[in-house]
Amino acid sequence: MADTFCFLLRRDLSEAVPDARWPAGIEWSAYREELAPAVHQLMQLGHLQGGGRVPALDEWQQRFVSDPEYDPALCFVACDATGVVGVAQCWTSAYIKNLVVHPRMQGRGLGRALLLHAFSVFQQRREGFVDLRVLENNLRAQRLYEGVGMCVIRRELVPD
């Protein structure tokens, strides 16, 4: 089997961060426990499209809230009238662990808004930069990240 690679990308927060412009009908909030099933379901959908896997709800939720870098104020959940349509799960180390947008909302600016909102929050926390990893073959995500000012720092082998 061929090796899989990803890129580590970084956004310098010493530069101005544009305001997040949320698509019409979208409201965001910080993660709350009652949102766990819907957030988990969206994460599963996102990983089916982008690679990787998400454990069962109970295991995922336990890992999520017990991680030493977990802060519910750094997990941004976007909802519309039908429910959860976007999530940016960030860690206290100024790292974006997951960014998932429901397929029916892709291409409408929600991913960009979630990223810019995360950048702004980390800038307010006086972080110097924000990092994330993206699979080398996920060109759509790479275009989104580069469009908000993220740059490739290095190429890394994804562990099995």
Beta strands, then each sheet from edge to edge (+ up, - down):
strand 1: 5-12
strand 2: 27-30
strand 3: 75-80
strand 4: 83-91
strand 5: 95-101
strand 6: 129-135
strand 7: 151-157
sheet 1: 2+ 3- 4+ 5- 6- 1+ 7-
end
